[in-house]
Amino acid sequence: MINWNGTLQEPTEALVHNRGFLYGDAVFETLKVVDGKILYWEDHYFRLMASMRLLRMVIPMSFTLEFLEQEVVHVLEANNLKSSARVRLTVYREDGGYYTPQTRNVGYLLSATALASQAYELATAPYEVELYKDFYLPKHLLSTLKTTNKMISVLAGIYASENGYQSCLLLNESKNIVEGISGNVFMLSGNRLVTPPVTEGCLQGIMRKQILKLAPKIEHLEVVEQEISPFDLQKADELFLTNVIVGIQPITQYRKKSYSHTVAAQLVALLNANLV
């Protein structure tokens, strides 16, 4: 028996025996599905496979692109989600051992919720951010993975909520900007669109990859991956965050600096054109 919030009950695998819950020994993908189609599915799939290899998980022979796609379809059908949905696919190492696992075999969990819109929309409401400086992201490969260990993002979210900000920007050990709480960061200065390289410790974001592909289509726009310091933010013209669910989230203010969203709007249009 276990005691769960004051109630004695039989142990459940989801809580007691799940290494993702116990040790953060898991990776996940957040998928956007429109009319039964998983957006950027191949990019998600290959990032998941690369993450599992790096974490020394055994990739089951059944984990093909087609198999996992069908598993997503099953959970959508079970929840009667036909238009637009957010799906989370979590892959965790099976039970056994403490910090040192007794197996490298994996299990997986899928969940789905409805989304209000199929197309990406440009948010225009005020969106103010601040730097989160209590803890720093390390500049190594583990920081680039979507593991279930997201404590710095959790604490940054609490800090933002307590201080009236919509989000925070996370820093690495070199005090450079890495990413937002739930997305990669892009900065426009003149005709240069800048985002930190993954060597800075940022997530290898799927939407980040799409923006790097689409942005060069905007006339006179130069796209570069380089370090961003907090001082650069004061000189920027635009600042926005990206992830697969929201698409592009313009930042309207950082301290006394306000930002426009002209290029962000152009990128949203390009994203939607590619969904057709």
HELIX and SHEET records of a PDB file:
HELIX    1   1 ARG A   19  TYR A   23  1                                   5    
HELIX    2   2 TRP A   41  LEU A   54  1                                  14    
HELIX    3   3 LEU A   65  ALA A   78  1                                  14    
HELIX    4   4 LEU A  141  THR A  144  5                                   4    
HELIX    5   5 MET A  151  GLU A  162  1                                  12    
HELIX    6   6 VAL A  198  GLU A  200  5                                   3    
HELIX    7   7 ILE A  206  LEU A  214  1                                   9    
HELIX    8   8 ALA A  215  LYS A  217  5                                   3    
HELIX    9   9 PRO A  230  LEU A  233  1                                   4    
HELIX   10  10 THR A  262  LEU A  275  1                                  14    
SHEET    1   A 2 ILE A   2  TRP A   4  0                                        
SHEET    2   A 2 THR A   7  GLN A   9 -1                                        
SHEET    1   B 4 LYS A  37  ILE A  38  0                                        
SHEET    2   B 4 ALA A  26  VAL A  34 -1                                        
SHEET    3   B 4 SER A  84  ARG A  93 -1                                        
SHEET    4   B 4 VAL A 106  ALA A 114 -1                                        
SHEET    1   C 5 ILE A 177  GLY A 180  0                                        
SHEET    2   C 5 SER A 167  ASN A 172 -1                                        
SHEET    3   C 5 GLU A 128  LEU A 137  1                                        
SHEET    4   C 5 GLN A 253  TYR A 254  1                                        
SHEET    5   C 5 LYS A 257  SER A 258 -1                                        
SHEET    1   D 5 GLU A 222  GLU A 225  0                                        
SHEET    2   D 5 ARG A 192  THR A 195  1                                        
SHEET    3   D 5 ASN A 184  SER A 189 -1                                        
SHEET    4   D 5 GLU A 238  ASN A 243 -1                                        
SHEET    5   D 5 GLY A 247  PRO A 250 -1                                        
END                                                                             
